Amino acid sequence: MLGAGHRNWRGVPVLALVALAVACDQPVERTSGPVVTVFGTATDRDADGFIASMEAFERSSGIDVRYVGSANFETDLLERVRRGDAPDLALLPQPGLLRSLAEDGMALPYDADLADAARRDVDPRLVDLVSVAGQVYGSWYAVSPKSLVWYSPRQFSARGLATPSTWDELIALTDRIEAAGTAPWCLGVRDAGATGWVATDWVEDLVLRFAGPDVYDGWIAHEVLFTDPAITDAVERFGTIALSESRVNGGNRASVEFTVQEAAQQLLGSQPDCLLHRQASFLTDFLDRTLNVSPTGDLWVFPFPGPAGAASSMLVGGTAIARFTDRPEVRELATYLTTHEAAAERAGLGGFISALDSFASDAYPAELNRTLAQWTRDAEVLRFDASDLMPPEVGVDAFWSGLTAWLGGARLSTTMAAIDAAWPLVATPRVVEERGASEG
């Protein structure tokens, strides 16, 4: 969400922040020109970054861009659209939701020059994810690499630990940390109206690595059921960590009590509660800005590993921009958000990776973002977050809530059957092919 995958952050709406600034005698400039409203998921640091990145556009265009974030984005967006109060643009993390809006006639297509802008310098496989019947319904703003494990290089150095490159090495590392008396992993799935996405991300990574991209694609299309052994095996593999009393900070039921932010923060400090945390590229947005994020500092990252000898794989989320109105100023902003100029403004503020193929690595001020952008480009197998591609009633509802219930003690067989039962009779999921699959 806002380039964050599933970040439905809790916090005050951005307009409330504007009001607070006024109350503190910090006047907020407003233009007398046209207004474009943008609705998204971020209500914290990422929202601040988006707003700040719009300042140059506002000065040059005379358009007043007003962003509002919601911690219950999916529900609130659908309610607004259905009651005729749609935002001009929405920053959508779920292509599946965008396709549903398009098929129901609620989202407007990117026509003519907008369609050209949406396709320009973006991987065609991503463009296909926001297309319905050959018509583009969104443009890509950001991507978020998700196949990542975070750790403290300082803690690893002090304890004589090394980062793993295979799943077996990861489990051996987990066992070693556990034997030394520290919980290896931090895990928290609570996130206001989006509780559960952390668990589904884990399972998606494991399906992709152990069952392979063909099964992953079939799963998104519901040709492979949730009750299929390839999927239940991935959940059970996740369970070897998540349901272990001693492998997760707080015990095997703690993940349903801790928030996403709390779990991230447990990784830090001179006596951290854990030493490993799987999370997407936006993890640093939950943490203190003064952290030394570097290969020798307080925090760094290694790729989520798979079986020995497997192709390098990267699961990504992202933010697409949907359009609900057709005024000239809306088209102007929608076009601007597809440009290198807009990406550079946002990248310069940190916490962002552009969806543009040729975006220059040196435009990222942080070593972390340069590294993650390179890993994403180099991945032999690239797949988009499965839950975000599934129909919304499955991907961001039954799947999220089902795995949360399973973490809380529900039976796996019952859980997976219930997710399958939530699948609509007619759905049009899309998949992203692995690199090179469509090349001669």
N, C-alpha and C positions, 0 to 999 in steps of 0.2 A: 503494500500500500504505500503510495508515494514512493514506489521503488523498493518496497519493503516486503514483498510477499504478503504475509498475513498481519501486518502490524495494525491491529485495531487498538491503538493506545488509549488509555484513559487519560483524562485531563480536561482542562477548561477549553471551550471552543476558542478559536483564534479571534473571533470578534470580541469575545470577552477580554482577551489579552489586549486588544486595541483599546477597549474601554478603560482597562486598568492603566494603560500608559497615559491616557488623557487625565485620569484621576491623579496621577503622579506628576502632573505638570510637564509631561513630555508630549507635546502636540503631535498628532499624526496627520501628515499632509494628505488631503483628499483633492483629487482633480475635480473640475466641473464638467469633465467630459463624460462619455458613455461608460457604463459599468458592466463588467463581465463577472459573473459569479462562478466560482470553481469549488466543487465539493469533493472531499477526499477522506481518507482514513486517519491521517496523521493529525495529532492534536498536541504535539510536543516539539522536540528539536527539529524534526524533519519538516514540520509545518513552518517553523521559523525560517528554515533554509529556503523553502519554496517561495515564501513571501519576499524574503530579501532578494532572491534571484529575479523577481519580477520588477524590481525598481527601475532598472535601465529601460525595460520595455515600456513601463508606464510613463517615464519621462519623454521617451521618443515618440510614443504613439498618442499620448493624451488619454489613454484608456485606463480606467480605474479597475484593477484586478482585485477582487475580494474573495479570499479563500475562507472556507469554513470546514472544519474537520469534525468527524463523529466517531465515537468509539463503537457505535452500532451501525456502521456504514451501510452494510448490505440492506438491512431492514429499513433504515431511514431513507435510503435512496429510493427503494421501491415504493415506499409510502409517498414520498414527495412526487415521484413521477405519476403515480396513479391518481393523486388528488389534483394534478395539474399545476404543481409548484416545483417543477424540475429545475435543477441548476442549469446554467448555460453549458458548462463542461463538468465532467466528473473524471477524477483520477482513479481508474478501476484496476484492482489487482487480479480480478478474475475474468479471463476471457470467456469462460462459460456463462457468467452473468451477463457480459456484454452481448453474447450471441442470443441469449434469451430475450434481452431487451430489444435487440434488432428484429428478431423473429416475431415479437409481439407488437412491432410497429412503434415502440417507445423511443428508441435511439435513432438519430438521423444518420444517413450514410455520409461518408467522406466522398463527396462527388467532385468531378472536374479537377481543379487545381489542388483541392485538399487531398484527393486520392493520390495524386502525383507526389505531393509532399509526404504523405504517410508511407509511401513505398520507397522513397528515396533513401539510399544508404542504410536500409534495414534488411536484415536477413529475410528472404522471402518466406521461410518457414514460420517466422514470427508474424509476418503480415497475414499469412493464411489463418492464424489463430484468431484474428479479429475480423475475419471475412465471412460473409454468409451469401451463398449462391453467387460467388464471384464478385460481390460488392464489399468494399472495405468500409468498416464501421468504426474504426479507431486508429490512432497512431501510437507508436511506442515511444515512451518518454524515458524510462529507466529499466534496468535489469538488476536483479539481486541474486548473486551466486549464493546457493544454499548448502551445498555439500561441503560443509566446513566444520572442523572441530577446533575450539578455542582452548588455549592453555597459557600459563605464565612461564615464559622462558627462564625467568629468574628462579622460580620454584623448581622447574625441571633441572636446572643446572645444580641447584643446591642439593637436590635429592638423587642426582646421578641418573636421571631419566632421559630417554631419547624418544623422539616422535616416531610413530609407526608408519609403515607404508602399505600394510595389508590388514585385513580384518583379524586374522589370527594374531598378528603382532599387537593390534589394538586390544584384543581380549587379554593377551599376556600382560600388557601394560596395565590394564584394568586390575588384573589379579595382583600384580606387584604393588600397586598403590593401595589396594584393599588390605593386603597382608601387612603393610606398614602402618595401618591404623587410621587411614584417611579414606573418607568416602570418595571413590574415583569420580563419580559423575554428579553434576547438578542438573535437575530437571524440574521444570514448572510449566504447566499447560494452561493455567487460568489466565484469561485475557478478555474480561468483560464480555461483549457480545460475540467474541470469536474464540472462546475457549475450545481447545482441542487441536488447533492447527500445528502446534509443536509436535504432537504425537503423530499426526498424519505425515508431516515432513520426514520424520524418522522412517516410517514405513515405506514411503515413496523411495527414499534413497536406497533402502535395502531391497525392494523389489527390483529397482533398476540395476543394481549391482549383482544380485544373486540369481534373479530370474531372467534378466536381460531385457534389452530395449523392445524386442518383439512382444514379449509378454506384457511389458509396461504399456505399450501402445494398445494392445488388445484389452487391457484392464480399463484404460480410459474410455474405450469404445463400448465397454460392458460385454465384450466378446469373451473376456476372462472374468469370471465372477469373483466377488469378494470371498466366497466360500471355496474357491479353487486353492489347492495345496500351495501353489506358488505364492499366493497372497497371504494365506494363513501362516505359512512358514516364515515370511518376512515379519509378521506381527509377533510371532513367537520368538524370533531372533531378537527383536526389539525388547521383548519381555525378559530375556536373559539379563538385561541391564535394568530396565524400568521396574520390573517386579521383584528385583532382588533387594532383600532387607538391608544388605551391607554395601551394595554397589551404588546406591543413590543416596545423596544427602537427605537425611530426615526419614529414611526408610522407604519401603516399597509403595506406600500409599501417599507419600508426601507430595508427589508431583501434581496431584489434583488439588492440593491446598496452596502451593506456591504459585505466584504469578510469574509470567514470562520475565518481567523485569527483576523480580527477587532472585530467580534462579541465576540470571546473568551476574548479578552483583555478588553472589556467593562464591564466585570464582576468584575474587580479588582479596588483597590484604596480605599481611605478613603471616597470618595463620588462616588460610582460606578453608572454606567448608568442603571444597572439592578441588580437583585438578583438571577436569575435563568438562567441556560443555559444547554440545552440538547446537549450532545456531547459524542463521544466515548472516550475510555481510553487514546487516544493520545492527548487529549486537552492540557495537560501540556507542550507538545512539542512546542506549540505556545507562551508560556509564559516565563517570567523571571525565570531563574534557581534558583534564591535566594528565591523564594516564599516558605513560610512555608505551605507545603501540608500535612495537618493532620486534625484529627477530631476537633481540637481546634484552628486551624491556619487560614491562609489567604484563603485557598481553600480546599474543600473536596467534597464528592459526596454521593448521595443516589440513590438506584435503581429506575429506571423509573417505576412509579406505574400503576397498572391496576385496574379493578373493585374489590370491596371488596370480599374476599373469593376465588379469582382466584389463580391458581397455580403460583408459582414463575417462571418467564420466563426471558430468556436472549437471546437477539439478538447479534450475533457476526459477525465480519468480520475476515479477516485473510489474510495471505500471503502464497501462494503456489509457489513452484519453478518449472518452466518449463524448458525443455532441448531442445536445437536446434542443437547441435553438439555432436559428439561421441568420441572425443579424450580422451586418458587416464586421462589427467589432469582435464578434465571437469567432468568425472565420479568420480574422487577422490574428487573434491570440492563438487559435488552434494551429494555424500555419507556423507561427513563431515557435511554438513548443516543439516542432519537428526539426528545428535548425541547430547547427553547430553552435551558433551564438547563444541560444538558450541553454544548451548543454554545458557550454563553457562557464556561463554565469553560475549555474547550479553546482558544477563540479568544483569550482573555485572555493566553494563554501564547505566542501567535505561531505562525507556520508552519501555519496551518489556515484553510480556507474551508468554511463550513457548507453542507450540501446543502439546508437549509431555505429555501424561497422568500422568506419574510418576515423572515429574520434581519437585524437592524439593522446597517447598515454601520458605525455608530459603536461597535459592540461590538468591532471590530478595532482594536487599538492601533496597528498599523503602517499607514502610508500605502500601502505595497505591497499588502497584503491588501485594503484598501479599494478600490484601483484595480483589482486583478484580479477581485474580486467584481463590480465594476461592468461591466467588459469582458465578463464571462461573461453577465451579465444582458442586456446590450445586443446581444449577437451575433445577427445575423439568421439565421444557420445554426449550429445547435448539434449536434455529434455526439460520441458516446462513442468512446473508443479502440477501433479496429477489432479489434486482436489480442485484447483482453480480452473481446470479444463472440463471437469465433469459438470453435469447439470447442477445448478445451485442447490436444489433440494437434496442432492447427494453430497457434493463436494464440500460445501460450506454449511451443511446441516447434519445429515445422518452420519457422515464419515467423521466429522469433528466430534459430535456428541457421542457417537458409538465408541470411539477409542477412549474418550474420557470416561465413559461408563466402565469399559473394560479395565482401565487403570484403577478404577475404584472397586473392582471385584466382580464385574459382570462376566458371564461365561463367553468365551471367544466364539463358539459356534453360534450361539444365539445372537451375539453382536453382529457378526458378519452376515448372517441371514437377514437381519433387520436392515442393514445397509443395502443389500441387494434388493430388498422389497421396496425401498424408497426410490429406486430408479424409475424415471418416467417411461411411459410406453413409447414415446417418440423423443429422440434426442439426437443432436448433431455434434458430437464431440470432435475435436481436432487433435492431431498429434504433431510433434516436431520430429522429423527424421534425424537420424544420426548424421554427423558430418560425412559427406562423401556418398551418402546413400542415393542421392539423386544425380550424381555426377557420372558422366559416361566412363 
